[in-house]
Every structure is written in C-alpha cells, then in structure tokens.
C-alpha cells in the first residue's frame, strides 16, 4: 500500500469502495453523467477500479501514470461525484433521516392532504422491529418541529401549546444526556474541572425521580447515568459488572455509537479502578470484554478509540491470553483510524513478535518507534527490555530501565500503584541481567526476594526467567 500521506484525495476516497459496491457506484455515475457523455470519467473510473482490485489482491499499486495527465478541475469534479455517492449511501441506510427529509419537502410543496399521514407513519418508525430503540431524542425533536409547523398552518393553537411542551421536555432530556456525556469525558480523560451549566446533582435527582421512564424510554441517557454514577461514587468492580450486565441485556436497544461509548467508558473506568497487581479483578473485567467479543458486539461498533483498543490488547497480555490479543489485531485493527493506527499496531505487533520468538523483528520495530502515549510507551520499552534480555544484549538493560523509571516519575498520568508495580519489574529485570552476566551470582538472594512478593507487573515473565537461570546455575 502507498503511504496515506502521499495519496491523493481521490485515492483516499476510492479505496474505501469495496468490490461489492462497484455496480452500485457505476449506476450512480450513469445517473449523474448519462451513458454517452463524459467518457473521460468512465475511463478514469475503469482504471481506478483495476487499481482497487489489485490492492485487495495484494498486488503492487501504481497511482501516478494516469493522474498526471488530468486537470485539477477534473479530479475535483470526480471527488464531488464520489462524495455524492457516499452521501446517498448514508441517506439510504438512515430511515429516520429519509422520513425527515420527505416531510420537510412535503411541507414546502404544500401537499397538505398527505402530510399528516406521512407524519404519523414517520413517528411510528420506532415500532418497526428493525429500528426498535434507535430513534434518538434529537430525531424526535425534528419530527416535532415538522408537526408544529403543520399545527401552525392549521391554526391548532392548543396543539401548538401541547407540542411546545413536548419539545421542551425532549430538549431537557437531550441536555441531561449531554451533561452526563460531558462529565464522563472530563473525568475519564483526566481533566481536573467539571462545571456543567446546571447543578449536576440536581440533574441526577431529576433522572432518579423518573428513573423507570428513563430506563424504559431513554436508554441512551440511562446508560450514561449508570456510567456517571460509577465514576462519581468511585464504585466497586461488582457495581461495574452490574452496569455491564445491563448493557448485555439491552444492547439490541442501544445504538452502536452508545454501545461504543458505554463499553469504552467501562474499560477506561476499570483501568483507573483496577490495580494491575489485582489479578482477580483484572480477570473479571477482562472476562466482560471477551464475552462482548464472543457475542459479536464488537463487530457492531463502527470504530475503536486507539488507546482503548490498546488497553484491551494489553489486558490480554497481562492475563497471558496471547491468542485473544492476536485475534484483536487480526480481526479488529481495521476499526482503528489511519493516523494513530500505525503506532498502536507497531506496539501490538512488536509484543506479538516477542511472544512468537521473533526477537529481531520485535527489536527492529521497537528501536525506531517513538510513541507519545504513556501506556504504549511503557509497554513498548518493557518489551524492548525483554527482547534485549533474551538476545543476551545485557549491557543496555540497566540504562533503559533507568530511562523508564525517570519517564514514569515525570508523567502525571502514571499513578503511584503502577509506578511501584512496574518499578519492581524493572528492579528484577536488572538483577536478572546481572545474574545472567555473572554466571548465576546472586540468584539465591534473588529467589528469596522474589518469593516475598505477592504480585507485580509481569511477574510471570520474571518467574519464568528466574527458573531458567536456576536450572542452568543452581544444581
């Protein structure tokens, strides 16, 4: 594949068109251009189609020979055609939007006799089995606005008053939803201040007053409410499991976007809540996400936040479930956006290379890697330490371990528990490398010290390496 930064806008747009879409895209071109005109557009598309197919087959792709002969206006116009096709596909999927657009057009054309029937049909969309629970409150506001214009035209003043009250109620729900959403983001993403426009406690009380209505009719808001309470009250892992249980029971009634937000929030909360030394809680949370994947819910989530993806990947390493880690990369890495995609996958692949014993490949990736995220930096450097140890390149271990210690000490994002736990690993790593260099000297003392430790970061790896040295040097 060509580097994304070197691709034209046309390349970036067209490479998202799957071969199964070719016929529909070509029909769209004919509908816009006609069959006998604009031969250049069809010729260009035929050439690009061949490039796309080669890309899918893993064959080399040369994007340049044809395009240097085309004017900027030609490419700009072709891009607009592609964008129009994308918009059409999106509208075709969104039945609610189709209804709103149709109602809006019917009103403007003054088709009064049919407008009421269309409105009733559109507002009944939520009874459709395929769309159950997917009509958002904001969409309802748009329906209500169209209805209000009709009532205004009919001079139905009482109806206008009643509908204005409904609009106010829905607007309040939307506001509550956004305040909860804001609170969750601020608390989980590390900001120190939270100042909603209204008293946050009052909003929680208003929701609790009508809790059954929210649970039944406004599940998106109710899910955010549950997550916000988790964070606000710093609840236990068992409370977290109750939230996940609700998500599992109601996932068909929640939009993919809110499922994504809820599960990512739960994972982020668990990252703060769970000490990496507490394997029992770690396994509970990890089990949640394995169950989510097993049920196919991850397939419904349109994209993953890169750091959340990496957190789940690193959890699988801490549990020593390397097969699931590999499955995450193989099956779901396409759900990462392209810009942070490379860094995340480089760290993940380096960790997998190490587990497969491909030490040179792991080292080659890690040496040139420069990541800004704290979690990915720590994992990438610790993996490099393990690579150096296994390759017997022991002289670089102590300086790299010191670099990691100083890095963690500088970063506010590294909590005390993590710094302490990783610090123990670094201490054992340096002592293992010294024992290895000095033909096992100090191994017995290292064993005594190790046996006193209940748990710490990557303890199993240290245990395995300690046993290896004992077999060689202690009879």
C-alpha positions in Angstrom: 0.0 0.0 0.0 1.0 3.5 -0.7 1.7 5.7 2.4 -1.5 7.6 3.2 0.3 10.9 3.3 1.3 10.5 -0.4 -2.2 9.6 -1.7 -4.4 12.0 -3.4 -7.9 12.8 -2.1 -9.4 10.7 -4.9 -7.3 7.7 -3.8 -8.3 8.1 -0.2 -12.0 8.2 -1.1 -12.0 5.5 -3.8 -10.0 2.9 -1.8 -12.9 2.7 0.7 -15.2 1.5 -2.1 -15.5 -2.3 -1.7 -15.6 -4.5 -4.9 -19.2 -5.5 -4.0 -20.1 -1.8 -4.3 -18.8 -1.4 -7.8 -22.1 -2.0 -9.6 -24.0 0.5 -7.4 -21.2 3.1 -7.8 -21.3 2.7 -11.6 -25.1 3.0 -11.6 -24.7 6.2 -9.6 -22.2 7.6 -12.2 -24.6 6.8 -15.0 -27.5 8.5 -13.1 -25.3 11.6 -12.8 -23.4 11.6 -16.1 -25.6 9.7 -18.5 -24.3 6.9 -20.7 -23.0 8.6 -23.7 -21.2 11.7 -22.2 -18.2 12.3 -20.0 -16.2 9.4 -21.4 -13.2 10.6 -19.5 -14.9 9.9 -16.2 -15.8 6.4 -17.1 -12.3 5.7 -18.4 -10.7 7.1 -15.3 -13.1 5.0 -13.1 -12.2 1.8 -15.1 -8.5 2.4 -14.4 -9.1 3.2 -10.7 -11.3 0.1 -10.4 -8.4 -2.0 -11.6 -6.1 -0.4 -9.0 -8.6 -1.1 -6.2 -8.9 -4.8 -7.2 -5.1 -5.1 -7.3 -4.9 -3.6 -3.9 -7.4 -6.1 -2.5 -5.4 -8.9 -4.1 -2.2 -7.6 -2.5 -0.6 -6.7 -5.9 1.6 -3.6 -6.3 -0.5 -0.4 -6.9 0.9 2.5 -9.0 -1.3 5.5 -8.5 0.6 8.0 -10.7 0.8 7.3 -14.5 -2.8 8.2 -15.4 -3.4 11.1 -12.9 -0.6 13.4 -14.0 -2.5 14.0 -17.3 -5.7 15.1 -15.6 -6.6 18.7 -14.6 -7.3 19.7 -11.0 -10.9 20.6 -12.0 -11.4 17.1 -13.4 -10.2 15.5 -10.2 -12.2 17.9 -8.1 -15.4 17.2 -10.0 -14.8 13.5 -9.7 -14.2 13.8 -6.0 -17.6 15.5 -5.7 -19.2 12.6 -7.5 -17.7 10.2 -5.0 -18.8 12.3 -2.1 -22.3 12.5 -3.5 -22.3 8.7 -3.8 -21.2 8.4 -0.1 -24.0 10.8 1.0 -26.5 8.7 -0.9 -25.4 5.5 0.7 -25.6 7.2 4.1 -29.1 8.5 3.5 -30.2 5.1 2.1 -29.2 3.5 5.4 -30.9 6.1 7.6 -34.7 5.6 7.5 -35.3 8.3 10.1 -33.4 10.9 8.1 -35.3 9.8 4.9 -38.6 10.5 6.7 -37.5 13.9 8.0 -36.3 15.0 4.5 -39.5 13.7 2.9 -41.7 15.6 5.5 -39.7 18.7 5.0 -40.2 18.5 1.2 -43.9 17.7 1.5 -44.4 20.7 3.7 -42.5 23.1 1.4 -44.5 21.8 -1.6 -47.7 22.2 0.5 -49.0 18.7 0.0 -51.3 19.2 3.0 -53.6 16.3 2.4 -50.8 13.8 2.6 -48.5 15.5 5.2 -50.4 14.2 8.3 -50.4 10.6 7.0 -46.6 10.8 6.3 -46.0 12.4 9.7 -47.9 9.6 11.6 -46.1 7.0 9.6 -42.7 8.6 10.3 -43.3 8.9 14.0 -44.3 5.3 14.1 -40.9 4.2 12.9 -39.8 3.3 16.4 -42.4 0.4 16.3 -40.6 -1.1 13.4 -38.7 -4.2 14.7 -35.6 -3.3 12.7 -35.4 0.2 14.2 -36.6 -0.5 17.7 -34.9 1.8 20.2 -32.7 3.5 17.6 -34.7 6.8 17.1 -32.8 9.4 19.1 -34.3 12.3 21.1 -32.8 14.7 18.6 -34.6 13.0 15.8 -37.8 13.2 17.7 -37.3 17.0 18.0 -37.0 17.3 14.2 -40.3 15.3 13.8 -41.9 17.5 16.4 -40.8 20.7 14.6 -42.4 19.5 11.3 -45.6 18.7 13.2 -45.5 22.1 14.9 -45.4 23.8 11.5 -48.4 21.8 10.4 -50.4 22.7 13.5 -49.5 26.3 13.0 -50.8 26.1 9.4 -54.0 24.5 10.7 -54.4 27.2 13.4 -54.5 24.5 16.1 -53.3 26.7 18.9 -53.9 24.1 21.7 -52.0 21.5 19.7 -49.2 24.0 19.3 -49.0 24.6 23.1 -49.0 20.9 23.8 -46.3 20.2 21.3 -44.2 23.1 22.6 -44.3 21.4 26.0 -43.2 18.1 24.4 -40.4 19.8 22.7 -39.3 21.4 25.9 -39.3 18.0 27.7 -37.3 16.3 25.0 -34.8 19.2 24.9 -34.4 18.8 28.7 -33.6 15.1 28.1 -31.1 16.0 25.4 -29.5 18.5 27.8 -29.2 15.9 30.6 -27.7 13.5 28.1 -25.1 16.0 27.1 -24.2 16.9 30.7 -23.7 13.3 31.6 -21.6 12.8 28.4 -19.5 15.8 29.3 -19.0 14.6 32.9 -17.9 11.1 31.8 -15.4 12.5 29.3 -13.9 15.1 31.7 -13.5 12.6 34.5 -12.1 9.7 32.4 -9.9 11.8 30.2 -8.1 13.4 33.1 -9.3 17.0 33.2 -9.4 18.5 36.7 -12.5 20.6 36.5 -16.2 19.9 35.7 -18.6 22.9 35.6 -21.9 22.0 34.0 -24.4 24.7 33.2 -26.9 23.4 35.8 -26.2 21.7 39.1 -25.0 18.2 38.4 -26.6 16.7 41.5 -29.9 18.3 40.5 -29.8 16.6 37.1 -29.1 13.2 38.7 -32.1 13.8 41.1 -34.3 14.7 38.1 -33.3 11.5 36.4 -33.8 9.4 39.5 -37.3 10.9 40.0 -38.4 9.4 36.7 -35.9 6.5 36.7 -38.3 3.9 35.3 -39.2 6.2 32.4 -35.5 6.8 31.5 -34.7 3.1 31.8 -37.6 2.1 29.6 -37.8 5.0 27.0 -34.5 6.8 27.1 -31.9 4.0 27.3 -29.1 6.1 25.9 -29.4 8.6 28.7 -29.9 5.8 31.3 -26.7 4.1 30.2 -24.8 7.4 30.6 -26.4 7.9 34.0 -25.2 4.4 35.2 -21.6 5.1 33.9 -21.6 8.6 35.5 -22.6 7.1 38.9 -19.8 4.6 38.6 -17.3 7.4 38.2 -18.8 9.9 40.6 -19.1 7.4 43.5 -15.9 5.5 42.6 -17.9 2.3 42.8 -16.6 -1.2 43.1 -15.8 -3.8 40.4 -19.0 -5.6 41.3 -21.0 -2.4 40.5 -19.2 -2.1 37.2 -20.2 -5.7 36.5 -23.9 -4.7 37.1 -23.6 -1.9 34.5 -22.2 -4.4 32.0 -25.0 -6.8 32.8 -27.5 -4.1 31.8 -25.6 -3.4 28.6 -25.6 -7.0 27.7 -29.4 -7.3 28.2 -30.2 -4.1 26.3 -27.5 -4.0 23.6 -30.1 -4.5 20.8 -32.0 -1.4 22.0 -29.0 0.8 22.0 -27.3 2.5 19.0 -23.9 1.2 18.1 -22.4 4.6 19.0 -23.8 4.5 22.6 -22.7 0.9 23.0 -19.2 2.0 22.0 -19.3 4.9 24.4 -20.6 2.8 27.2 -18.1 -0.1 26.8 -15.2 2.2 26.3 -16.1 4.2 29.4 -16.4 1.0 31.4 -13.0 -0.1 30.2 -11.4 3.3 31.0 -13.0 3.2 34.4 -11.7 -0.3 35.0 -8.2 1.0 34.1 -8.4 3.6 36.9 -10.1 1.3 39.3 -8.1 -1.9 39.0 -4.6 -2.2 40.3 -2.6 -4.1 37.8 -1.5 -6.3 40.8 -5.1 -7.4 41.4 -5.5 -10.3 39.1 -8.9 -11.4 40.4 -10.5 -8.0 39.5 -8.5 -7.9 36.2 -9.8 -11.3 35.2 -13.4 -10.2 36.0 -13.1 -7.1 33.7 -11.2 -9.0 31.1 -14.0 -11.6 31.0 -16.5 -8.8 30.3 -14.8 -7.9 27.1 -14.2 -11.4 26.0 -17.9 -12.0 26.4 -18.7 -8.8 24.5 -16.5 -10.1 21.6 -17.9 -13.5 21.7 -21.5 -12.1 21.3 -20.4 -10.2 18.2 -21.0 -6.8 19.8 -17.5 -5.6 18.8 -18.5 -6.1 15.2 -21.3 -3.6 15.6 -19.0 -0.9 17.0 -18.0 1.3 14.0 -14.5 2.2 15.2 -12.3 1.9 18.3 -10.5 4.6 20.1 -6.9 3.6 19.7 -5.9 3.8 23.3 -9.0 1.8 24.4 -8.1 -0.8 21.8 -4.5 -1.0 23.1 -5.8 -1.2 26.7 -7.8 -4.3 25.8 -4.8 -5.7 24.0 -2.5 -5.1 26.9 -5.1 -6.6 29.3 -5.0 -9.8 27.3 -1.2 -9.9 27.7 -1.4 -9.4 31.5 -3.9 -12.3 31.6 -1.4 -14.2 29.3 -4.2 -14.7 26.7 -2.0 -14.2 23.6 -4.4 -15.9 21.2 -7.1 -13.3 22.0 -4.5 -10.5 21.7 -3.6 -11.8 18.2 -7.3 -12.0 17.3 -7.9 -8.4 18.3 -5.1 -7.3 15.9 -6.2 -9.6 13.1 -9.9 -9.0 13.3 -10.4 -5.5 14.6 -7.4 -3.4 13.8 -9.3 -2.2 10.6 -11.6 -0.3 13.0 -8.7 2.0 14.0 -8.5 5.3 12.2 -5.4 5.7 10.0 -3.5 8.4 11.9 -2.9 6.6 15.3 -3.3 3.3 13.6 0.4 2.7 12.8 1.7 3.5 16.3 -0.9 1.2 18.0 -0.3 -1.7 15.6 3.5 -1.3 15.8 3.5 -1.7 19.6 1.0 -4.6 19.4 2.9 -6.4 16.6 6.2 -5.9 18.5 4.7 -7.5 21.6 3.3 -10.4 19.4 6.6 -10.8 17.7 8.3 -11.2 21.0 5.8 -13.9 22.1 6.4 -15.8 18.9 10.1 -15.7 19.4 10.7 -13.3 16.5 13.2 -11.2 18.5 14.9 -9.5 15.6 11.5 -8.4 14.1 10.4 -7.1 17.5 13.6 -5.2 18.1 13.5 -3.6 14.6 10.0 -2.3 15.3 10.8 -1.1 18.8 14.1 0.7 18.1 12.6 3.1 15.6 9.3 3.5 17.4 8.5 6.9 19.0 5.1 6.9 20.7 3.7 9.8 22.8 1.1 7.9 24.7 2.3 6.9 28.2 0.8 3.4 28.3 2.1 2.5 24.9 5.5 3.9 25.7 5.8 1.8 28.9 4.7 -1.4 27.1 7.0 -0.8 24.1 10.0 -0.1 26.4 9.4 -3.0 28.6 9.0 -5.3 25.6 12.3 -3.9 24.3 13.9 -4.8 27.7 12.6 -8.4 27.3 14.0 -8.6 23.8 17.4 -7.4 24.9 17.4 -9.9 27.7 16.5 -12.9 25.5 19.1 -11.8 22.9 21.7 -11.6 25.6 22.3 -7.9 24.8 22.5 -7.3 28.5 24.7 -4.2 28.7 21.9 -1.9 27.5 19.3 -3.1 30.0 20.3 -1.0 33.1 20.3 2.3 31.2 17.0 1.6 29.5 15.5 0.5 32.9 16.6 3.8 34.4 15.2 5.8 31.4 11.8 4.1 32.0 11.9 4.9 35.8 12.7 8.6 35.1 9.9 8.7 32.5 7.3 7.4 34.8 8.4 9.7 37.6 7.9 12.7 35.2 4.5 11.8 33.9 1.4 12.7 36.0 -0.6 10.1 34.1 1.3 7.3 35.8 -0.4 6.6 39.2 1.6 5.6 42.2 0.4 2.0 42.1 1.5 1.5 38.5 4.9 3.2 39.0 5.5 1.0 42.1 4.5 -2.2 40.3 6.5 -1.5 37.1 9.4 -0.4 39.3 9.5 -3.8 40.9 9.6 -5.4 37.4 12.5 -3.1 36.4 14.4 -4.0 39.6 14.1 -7.7 39.0 14.9 -7.3 35.3 18.2 -5.5 36.1 19.1 -8.1 38.7 18.3 -11.0 36.3 20.5 -9.5 33.7 23.3 -9.1 36.3 22.9 -12.7 37.4 23.0 -13.8 33.8 26.1 -11.8 33.0 27.9 -13.1 36.2 27.1 -16.9 35.7 24.3 -17.0 38.2 25.9 -15.0 41.0 23.2 -13.6 43.4 20.4 -16.0 42.1 19.6 -17.4 45.5 19.2 -14.0 47.1 17.0 -13.0 44.1 14.9 -16.1 44.6 14.4 -15.2 48.3 13.3 -11.7 47.4 11.0 -12.9 44.6 9.2 -15.3 46.9 8.3 -12.5 49.3 6.5 -10.6 46.5 2.8 -11.2 46.3 2.4 -9.7 42.8 3.8 -7.0 40.5 3.8 -6.1 36.8 4.7 -9.0 34.5 5.6 -11.2 37.5 5.1 -14.4 35.5 7.8 -13.4 33.0 10.2 -12.8 35.8 9.3 -16.1 37.4 9.9 -18.0 34.1 13.3 -16.3 33.6 14.4 -16.9 37.2 13.5 -20.7 36.8 15.6 -20.8 33.5 18.7 -19.4 35.3 18.2 -21.7 38.3 18.2 -24.7 36.0 21.5 -23.6 34.5 23.4 -22.4 37.5 21.9 -24.0 40.6 22.2 -27.8 40.8 
